[in-house]
Every structure is written in structure tokens, then in C-alpha cells.
């Protein structure tokens, strides 16, 4: 368990320059105070704990060695950047982390000049940092650029695209590979195993430094000879270690692995290599949750643990009984049921087996469930290959991450009309993770694609039935559902097919019709209850965005002069837009009021706060419906 320390030094650091002014022998204490500060605040204000505890020494070393913010640090995913936020002028606001109106959980350039690039999704740091470094070269600026990427993020294809391009453009990029053998769950794949197996001797590193400095003095390293010298160094390394290095195969100098918690050595190595010409990679080994024993022992559980007792390490969980299941768990258990009935069913997730509850399938049917790493595009095309050979894949991807696989869905799935089911977890406004994680675009971006069925369940029963309906179908099928709990405690209903393209009337009314899709329909029910006798409101649950229930829409178009659409997604292109198009195409002149996420990136806060901000909570929906009476 972490021990309380004297916190005299940390509270004197308002900017990285204050840190750089400190003697090196005081920085170890700064690390201890910083680690304890993170533990203290996150125990009461939940956030991503384990990753940031693991990068404390790295963060201090980076700001000691580099002249930030002029020098750029590009973090890959912000889970590991809490220490960075604290040292860059946000210490006194850190308790507002991920709260509405407070500081964000990820690096945001609009929040601080020290945040060089947005960092919510994985694997973009090398490409972005390379662009910055090349720009500095073009502008003849003496600026250092550092990309900090985890070994989990290194499994993403974009990271390899950046590596492949780094050696052919003029740059001075430093890539720091933070290797803790964890993303959120354990890492998988050949890259993970490679990083475990790779060996680089200290003897070689010392010899290489000496050779490099000697060649510099002899003026043998110039822009046009750098490639020849690098190939010589690579050959020397292969001779000493009896292995070839993947990164140096990309013509990127490799250093490491080194202990990422040895602060003094990190500072020394960074100072030694930061002015070397050309791209280079420093491989450091760290431990997630470092300094807090429970997080060290169970990194996945302590990735984002919620509130906890910082003394005992006990997590503070709700003790309420008979609560509804999480939607993700309904998905996970239902998938196991279906897989037990049909051995053609397989499950795929890109690095989120616990978060998506694919873990249940992996436990019950380990040979039919696949974690493909942080590689959303690959997860879709891999699923398409499985489907092409007669299997029935359930590919579960967080909605905001599916944005990265859009072309794969069009080219590899829809164009071939393959029978696979795409389950979009965390759809709609997700809360404290903010703009990078809200799954609000999926209805709009999937709707124009031919051959795809798009549906969203009102509750857990419908989720199970939609999974069953999709399984019994023969074409691409998208099911979207939100983060969090549903409505029902008795969620394990017998399977039934929900006819594709058919909605249902939940409530009769004669003044105004409200059309909703997905679980936000339950909020509409509350809103109509609030209206009471003031207005006669009909409520339709559309279930399917594509194909729309045209028979139901004709009925609504003929009966009502005003309708309101409600969706937990962007209003531009979603359900409301689809209904407007139908009414216009069929000559109906009724008024349509759309409720949904406005044309803006919505910041972080609790789901209830954000629903209110967007006019999507029950009270706001009721008010909007009532306003239509007087228009």
C-alpha cells in the first residue's frame, strides 16, 4: 500500500519549468508525492487509476528533460496522462477531473498548451507526432517531439503506418514505448509476445552510444549518410544479440528495454538520445498501478475502479440488491446462450473482452472467441472473413471506436452482404469520458450504407430478441445499446424474432406523436407521464432505423399534424432525418421536431447532466412536446 509522504515539493510546482528548476536528487520525492496525490484524489473522484500510476517516473523525466510546451509530448490515450495534467498547471483543479465543467480525462489542446494533441482513441500518437516533427523540420525549428505509446496501442494498424513512414521523412521524432504488457485487459498477439521476448544488452547500448559519438566527432553522420550508419548499427546489434529488431527493420533506432521506474536512468537516457538525428524508439518497462498494491495485483480491475478506500484498498461499490443487469452483461450472457445452440457462432472484440462482456464467451467457448487487440478495422474484416466461410460472427465494438472501421464495414461487409452481427456497445452519450468516447454518430453514419439492418432495443428483452433475430437472418445487422444498466431485473426472456423493419405503438394519443428509437424511449415514457392530461401524446418505438416501418409512418403521417422524434444520437442524419425524408418523399406536410444530440462535440459530465444539456432528459423532452402545442 502506498504510504503518505511529505507533500511540500509537489505543491510548489505550478509549471514544468518549476520542475526543471529542481535538482535531480529531489525528483524521486516528487514522484512519490505525485503518485500519492493521484491516489488521494481518485479515491474520491473516480478516474483511470492504474495507467497513470505506472507512468509517474516517465512523466517527471519527460518534463525534466524536454522544454515543454515548446517541445511537444503527444500522449497515446489519456489514461496515462494524469501526472502530466497535475504538473502542467492543473493540480488545483485535478479534483474536478471528468466532472461537468471540470478538466477532461484525456489530453485536450483547448484545455492546456501542454496538451499537444487530442488523445482519446489509441494508436494515433506516432502519426501525429511525426507530422509535428516534420513540420518543425520544414520550418527549421529546433523543436523536440515525443510520442508516448503503450504496448496495447502499438497493436493498432495506424501505429505501424506511422512507423513505416517515419524513416523516409526528415524528422527528429522520439517514440517512447511504454510496455506494461497491458492495455485494459491483457495484451494479445504477436507484438505483445515480441515485446516480452525482446532482449537488448546494456553492453550493446553502451557500445552503441560510444560508436555514435565517435562517428559524430568524425563527421561521418550526415543527412545523406544516416541510412548507411543506421544499417551498420543494426548489423552490429544483430551480431551481439543474435536477433533482428522489428523497429530497426523500419530504420528506427531502438534503445532498451530500460526500467521505466528508474527515474535517474530515464533522465540520463533521454538526455543522451534526444538530439540524435532521425527517428528513434526508447522501450521502457513499467508496471500498471505502481505504488498501490491492489492496482499492481489486479490491473484490469483497477483500470477505472470507481471510488475506493485508499488505506485498505477496498473498492466502494453499491450494495443495492435486485438491480437490472448492465446491457453489456445481457449481451455477454445472451451470446453464450446462442453459442451453446449453434457452433457456427463466434465472438470477436478489439481489446475489450471485459468492457464488452465478451469475456463470458471466451470462458465458455475459448476456441470460438477472439480478442484481436486494439485493431477495430481488423476486427470487422476478420469477422467478414469468418462470415464468408459460413460462421456467424458477433463483432462487439464500442460505438465511438467503430468510427475507425467505417470503410471496413462498407467494403468488406456490406458490399458482400455478409451475415455478421455488429454490436455497438456504449452508444449514445457515455458520460465522463467525454467527446472522444460518446457513441453518438453511429445511427447517422451507418444509415446510408446499403444491405445493413440497423436496430436499437428499448430494453434488455429487446436486446436479446434482436440478437436472436440477427442470428436467424442472413445479412449484416447492427445492434446499438448504451453503457450502463437497463430497465428490467427479469431480463432473461424466451427468444423471439422481432420482425425486421417493424416498430410498435406503446401508447395511444391524438394530439402529437412521439417517435423514439432505443432505450431513450424509456425517458420518453417518463416525459409523457409528466405531461399528463395537458396533451394527448401517442408514443411509437421504432426499433429499426433501417429499414423504417413505412406502414407505421404512413399511419402517423395521415393521423397527426405534428410529430416529435427522440434519439440518443446526433440529430443530423439519424432517426429524425430519416422520418423527415420519408414524410417529404410521400407528400406529408406535417411539422417534425427533432430531439437529439446537437451539431456540437459534447463535453464530459455525468450522463444525466449531459442529457439535460442536450435537452434529452425527461423534463426537457416533456417541455419540448408541450411547446409544439402552441406553434
Secondary structure, DSSP 8 states (H G I E B T S, - for coil): -------TTGGG-SSHHHHHTS-GGGHHHHHHHHHHHHHHHHHHS----HHHHHTHHHHHHHHHHS-TTTSEEEESSGGG-HHHHIIIIISTTGGGTTSTTS--SS--TTT-TT--S--SSSS-HHHHHHHHHHHHHHTT----EEEEEETTGGGSHHHHHHHHHHTTS----EEEEEE-SBSSSB--SHHHHHHHH----HHHHHHHHHHHHHHHHTT---TTTHHHHHHHHHHHHHHHHSS--HHHHTT-EEEEEEETT-HHHHHHHHHHHTT-SS-EEEEEE--TTTT-HHHHH-TTTTSS--SB-TTT--B-----SS---BHHHHHHHHHHHHHHH-TTEEEEESS-TTTTTTHHHHHH-GGGEEE--S-HHHHHHHHHHHHHTT-EEEEEEEHHHHGGGHHHIIIIIITTT---EEEEES-B--STT-TTT-B-SHHHHHHTSTT-EEEE-SSHHHHHHHHHHHHHSSS-EEEE--SSB-S-S----------TT--EEEE--SSEEEEE-STHHHHHHHHHHHHGGGS-EEEEE--EEES--HHHHHHHHHH-SEEEEEEEEESTTSHHHHHHHHHHHTT---EEEEEEE-SS----S-HHHHHHHTT-SHHHHHHHHHHHTT-
